[in-house]
Amino acid sequence: MTDLTDPRPPLPGWIMDAYELLATHSCDTVESRNRQSIPRDRALEVLRDASEVDLEDGDAAHALSRLIDRGYLYEVNGELRVTIPEN
């Protein structure tokens, strides 16, 4: 179900599952100024290997692209940073 308080455009459930999985695998680092982030290569690896989403290479890359395009993630120097909407 779509969260009506989230200003970001909605995405299909399987892509939102990928987002939630990446958010749980991201960590706060000094390099990312204490923002949740995960290296892009690691994010693809997590998505391909996770039994929760069961994605192939192309699907994992597509999910990342959609998450970036819609503002759920943003990329800085190969790191994907998780955006969390302010309610």
N, C-alpha and C positions, 0 to 999 in steps of 0.2 A: 504494500500500500504506500502511496506517495505521502510524504510529510508536507503538509500544506504550509508549514512555517519555513521550509528550506527554500531559499531564493534561487538555488541552482536548478537548471532544467532536469526533469526526470529522465532516468535511463532504464533500460530493461532490467529485470530482476537478476539475470545472470551476471550482468556487468556490475550491479550494485553489490552482489555477493563477492565479486572480485575486489571491489573497493573496500569492503569491510575486512576481507582477508588481508589486504595490503596494509590497512590501518593498524591491524593487530600485529603485523610483522615489522612495522616501522619503529624507529626509535628516535629519541631526542639526542642530537649530537652537537658538539661545540661548533663544528663546521656549518651546520644548518641553523645556527643561532637558537638552539633549543626548540626547534620545530620538528615535528614528526617527519622523518624522511627515510627513504630506502633507495639504494643504488638501482638504476634502471635495470641492469643485468640481473640483479638479485630479485627484483620484482617479477621479471619474466620467469625466472626459475621457480619462485614461490607459486606463481599461478599455474605453471605447467605441472608441478609436482604435488599440488594440493588435491587431496581427494574430495574436498568440499566443493570445488568448482569443476574439476575434470576438463581442463582446457588443453587443446593442442597449441602448437607454436603460433599459428596464424590467429587463432582465437585470443590468445593471451596478448599478442601485440595489438589486435583490434580493440580489446578491452582497455588497454593502456591509452591508446589514441583517443578513444571516446571519453575516458575519464579526464584526460588533459583538455580536450576540446570543450568539455562542459564545465570545467572549473573545479572538478573534484580533486584533481592533482595538478601541480605545476612543476616544471622541470628547471633546475638550476645546476649547471655543470655536471650533468649526468645523474644527479640526485632527484628523485621524485619526492616532492613534499606534499603532505596530506593537508587539504583544506577542511576545516570544520566550520560549518555555518554558525554564526552568532544568532541565537534566538532572542 
